[in-house]
Amino acid sequence: MPGEPAAAVRNAPESAAPPGSPAGLAAVDREFLAAPAPRHDGSWRPAWEAWLAQHSSGRQAPPAMGAPGRGYPPLDDAPGTYVLQR
């Protein structure tokens, strides 16, 4: 929770992943990552949002629901009727 004295996050670059780990996987060994990862007070969300902005192509409209041309019409508007079932 932002503003909490104990709220902090550690961000390690992808290059901190141990050799031989899959590309982009930096959360393999907690102690391996904790040493080089600087501590930042507050939430992880600002760093995540910055990463998303840097790695995305921008906002765009979502694809159409279903595939009517292939015989799969949309069943309902989101979120669907299953959320109303008890």
N, C-alpha and C positions, 0 to 999 in steps of 0.2 A: 504494500500500500504506500503510495507516495506520501512523503511527509513523516513517515514512521522512522524512528531512529535506527531500527534494525533492518529497514528495507534497503536491499542492495542487490546488484546483479554482477556477474562476471562474464565478460564477453571475450572469447578467444577467437582469433582469426581462423579461417578454414585451413590456413597453412600450418596451424598448430596441431593438426591431426597426426597421429602416429604414422610412421611409414607403413605402407601396405594397407591402410584403411581405405574404404570406398571414398570416392571423390565427394567432398562436401561434408563428410562425417567428422565432426570435431568433438563429439560428445562420447568418446570411447572410454577414456580412463580419467576419472575425476581428479586424481592427484596430478596426473600429467598435465591436465589443462589448468588446474588452479594456480600453479606456479607462474606461468607466463601471462595469465589473464588478469588484467587490471580490474580492480573493484570500482564500481560506479554506484553511488548512492541513488536510490530511487527505483523506478520501475524499469523493466526490460522493454516495455512497449515503444518508447521513442526510438530506441536502436532498431527494433524490428520494423517499425514503420519507415525509417530511413533506408534500411536494407531493401524493403519491398519497393520503395520509390526508385532506388538505384537499379534494381534488377527487373523492373516491369516496363512494359511498353506503353503504359498510360491506361487511363480508364476507357472502357468501351462497353457497348451494350452487350448483355449476355446473349448467348445463342437462343434460337427459338426452342420452345419446349416440344418434346416429342419428335416424331419423324413421320408426319402424315403421309408423305410420299412412299414410305415403306410399310404402311399399315399400322403405325404406332401413333395415334393421335394423343394429345395431352389429356390426361384423365381429369385433372382439376387444376385450379390456380394454386400457387404455393400458399401455404405449406402443405396443402392436401387435406383430405378429410380424415386421414388416420389420426391426426393430432386431436381430433374431437372425440374419438372412440374411447369408451371407458372399459 
